[in-house]
Amino acid sequence: IIFFTTIGLAYSQSIGMLANPGESIFGIEGQYYSEDVEGGSVSVTSLGGSYILNGNLEFGVFYDMGEFKSDNSDLDYNVDGLTYGAYYHMKENATLPLSLKIGAFYRDAIADADWLDDAGAEISTEATSFGGGVYKNIYEKDLLTIKGFFNLHLVSSEIITEIEENDYYYAYY
């Protein structure tokens, strides 16, 4: 679940880097990530969009779907989450040699699996992030623009596990 949160935050809300000063635009983003990990594989798909107001203020919403496949198929699970965030972009100008962005995110996600249902358990996560970045056009010719960028976010996440007690087992914390 922590991996899911980190991947989503790393890729989300980059449309604001494309808006010119004073320009309001809407952008749609999608990402797919897949990796073999010890004991299985991970894949994450993220779909969302951002609205940029006057080239400076960016609001975004993203829906993320993660699938974790274990070598032991009894331990497979899915994670679905929603991310809300905003950035403020300070565009490059005569006194600012590169563009800056600063912003924050909130993410909420929940795991779903048969083995969790069988155990009467629920696992969810909440994450907040604060950070920003710098970016600059490093190459422009005709319709091609290449931007260099560096982002840094401080992420705080909490995994919440709730276990329902019943006659067959007891939960200890």
Salt bridges, closest charged atoms under 4 A:
GLU58 OE1 - HIS89 NE2 2.71
ASP64 OD2 - ARG107 NH2 2.48
GLU67 OE2 - LYS69 NZ 3.97
GLU92 OE2 - LYS136 NZ 2.79
